[in-house]
Amino acid sequence: MNKIAIITDTHWGARNDSVAFLDYYDKFYTNIFFPYLKEHGIKEILHLGDIFDRRKFINFNTLDRAREIFFDKLVSEDVVMHLVIGNHDTYFKNTNEINSPDLLLGEYKSHIKIYSKPEIVSFGNTDILLMPWMCTDNMEESLNIINNPKSAQVCMGHLELAGFEMNKGIVIEHGMDSNIFGRFDLVCSGHFHHRSKKGNIRYLGCPYEITWSDYGDQKGFHSFNTDTRELDFVHNPYTMFNKIHYDDSMWKDYGAIDTLDFSDLSGTYVKVIVNTKNNPYWFDLFIDRLEKVDPLAIQVVDDNLYLNLEDDGDIVNEAEDTLSILKKFVESAEVDIDKKEIDKILGELYVEALSI
């Protein structure tokens, strides 16, 4: 049995190079990712783009931690990574030629192979078309190899296809028509952070939570059997964003607070949704106990209308999502412009804003 690991959208340097997020990444790679590779004898990784978060520069502490946590482990474990260039890895938007992996990872060239142009690579018994970010510079070459029926029947890359969820519940309408990839048996892609499947196309999602939009959305990576072409999901149990519902009507006295275990919330973002608060003193004790485990931030949301709030969308009850509002604004504008292009630009700006 031949297996490779597939991971994507690792975004080293996310959240303004937050040290807390680097520590969070460390737990995943040290306790989940590399032990899985070792246990299953996996010696090849396929990374589907956006290995770094910033397109224009690198934070040296982020790079140092990334080397320690991830890149040096490739060498010590003798694992080879095939890295497809994503849009966050490129300096310019119209070409992949200047990219951060080429400039920053040269010392790992024996263990990291970088693909800035489409290329067919054999993994065990399966030929895979590796498709980096499609831009003006490589579009013609990319479409030629995609449309060639004699090339690989499996495609994996960093694609922006219309009609898929960028984050849970947020569908992107701009992008390429997915029918372009209809001839392939299987297409796997990075770029969108929510795992989804439609026909022969699978978006694999990012391996960990990066923004509140990732709350409640299972994260992890995949293993791919090159003999059977089976794709298995490996769950990352660690979360960065958590919510607690507070209801002191369920307690007989404040002693119940002493039994609460918040240890898993250390170093994470926490929202406390208050359903019932009959005793302000008990609530203060509750918050004090929560603060003792040192979360990164605590946000209190009072559910005074008893809406049974579950997520951020519920908090603005029945309001339209941001992209829908922007789309309707563009549609209603009485101007002689290409409104689809404006929709695309606003969508790209929205995606970038979420990552900041």
C-alpha positions, 0 to 999 in steps of 0.5 A, spaced: 500 500 500 502 506 497 500 513 501 502 520 501 499 525 505 496 531 503 495 538 506 494 545 504 493 552 506 498 552 512 498 559 512 505 560 516 505 567 519 497 568 519 494 573 524 499 578 523 505 573 525 501 571 532 506 567 536 499 564 539 498 561 533 505 559 531 504 555 538 497 552 536 500 550 529 506 547 533 501 542 537 498 540 531 504 538 527 508 535 533 502 531 536 498 529 530 501 530 523 508 528 524 506 522 528 501 520 523 506 520 517 511 515 522 505 511 524 503 509 517 510 509 513 508 516 509 515 519 506 511 523 501 507 530 502 503 533 497 502 541 499 496 544 495 499 551 496 499 557 500 504 555 505 506 562 507 500 567 509 504 574 506 505 575 499 510 581 500 514 579 506 516 574 511 517 575 519 523 572 521 520 569 527 515 566 523 520 563 518 524 561 524 518 557 528 516 554 521 523 551 520 523 548 527 516 546 527 515 543 520 521 544 515 527 541 519 522 535 521 522 534 513 529 533 513 530 529 520 524 524 518 527 524 511 520 526 508 519 529 501 514 535 500 511 536 493 509 544 494 504 547 489 504 554 489 498 558 491 496 565 490 498 567 497 505 564 495 506 569 489 509 576 490 505 578 483 498 577 481 499 575 474 505 570 475 508 565 479 515 566 477 517 570 484 514 566 490 516 565 497 518 558 497 523 559 491 526 564 495 526 562 502 526 554 502 532 553 497 536 550 503 531 544 503 531 543 496 533 535 497 526 535 501 522 540 498 520 540 490 516 546 488 511 547 482 510 554 479 508 551 473 503 545 471 506 538 471 505 531 471 508 527 477 507 520 478 506 518 485 506 510 486 501 507 481 497 514 480 499 520 475 497 526 478 497 533 474 499 538 479 496 545 478 499 551 481 495 558 482 492 559 475 494 566 473 495 570 466 502 568 465 501 560 465 493 560 463 494 558 456 499 552 458 495 550 464 488 550 460 492 546 454 494 540 459 487 540 463 484 539 456 489 534 454 485 527 454 492 523 454 495 527 461 493 524 468 486 523 470 487 526 477 489 533 478 491 536 485 492 544 485 490 551 488 484 552 484 479 558 484 472 555 482 465 558 482 460 555 486 464 552 492 464 554 499 470 559 501 468 558 509 462 554 511 456 557 509 460 563 504 459 561 497 464 564 492 460 565 485 466 568 481 472 564 479 473 558 473 467 554 471 468 547 474 466 544 468 473 545 465 475 539 470 470 535 468 474 530 464 478 528 471 476 522 475 478 526 481 480 533 483 483 536 489 484 543 491 487 548 496 485 555 496 478 555 500 478 553 507 472 549 508 472 542 506 467 540 501 465 536 495 461 537 488 461 531 483 469 529 482 471 536 485 474 536 493 476 542 496 480 539 502 480 545 507 485 548 511 488 544 517 487 548 523 482 554 525 485 561 523 479 565 523 472 565 527 469 563 520 472 556 522 469 555 528 465 548 528 468 546 522 472 540 522 479 541 520 485 536 519 489 533 513 488 527 508 492 521 506 491 519 499 492 511 497 495 511 490 493 504 489 486 505 490 485 513 489 482 513 496 482 519 500 481 519 507 481 525 512 485 525 518 482 530 524 485 535 527 482 535 534 485 542 537 481 548 536 483 556 537 476 558 537 471 556 542 464 558 545 461 557 552 453 557 553 452 560 560 446 558 564 446 559 571 439 557 572 441 549 572 445 550 578 443 550 585 449 554 588 455 557 586 459 551 588 457 548 581 462 553 578 468 549 582 467 543 578 468 546 571 474 544 567 476 550 562 483 547 561 482 546 554 481 553 553 488 555 555 491 560 549 484 560 545 479 565 543 473 564 547 466 567 546 461 566 552 454 566 550 449 568 556 443 565 556 440 566 563 444 570 568 440 570 574 446 571 579 451 576 577 456 574 583 456 567 580 457 570 573 463 574 576 466 567 579 465 564 572 469 569 568 474 569 574 475 561 573 475 562 566 480 567 566 485 563 570 486 558 564 489 564 561 485 564 554 487 569 549 481 573 549 474 573 552 468 576 549 461 576 552 455 576 548 448 577 552 443 573 549 437 577 552 432 575 546 433 568 548 435 566 540 439 560 542 445 563 539 450 558 536 454 562 531 456 569 529 451 569 523 445 568 529 448 574 532 446 578 527 439 574 526 437 573 519 441 579 516 444 577 509 452 575 509 457 580 507 458 578 500 450 578 498 450 585 501 456 587 496 453 583 490 446 587 491 449 593 491 453 592 485 447 590 482 443 596 483 448 601 481 446 605 475 453 605 472 456 602 465 461 597 468 463 590 468 459 588 474 461 581 474 469 584 474 467 588 480 464 582 484 470 578 483 474 584 486 470 585 492 470 578 493 478 578 493 478 583 497 473 580 502 477 574 502 484 578 504 480 581 509 478 575 513 485 573 513 488 579 516 
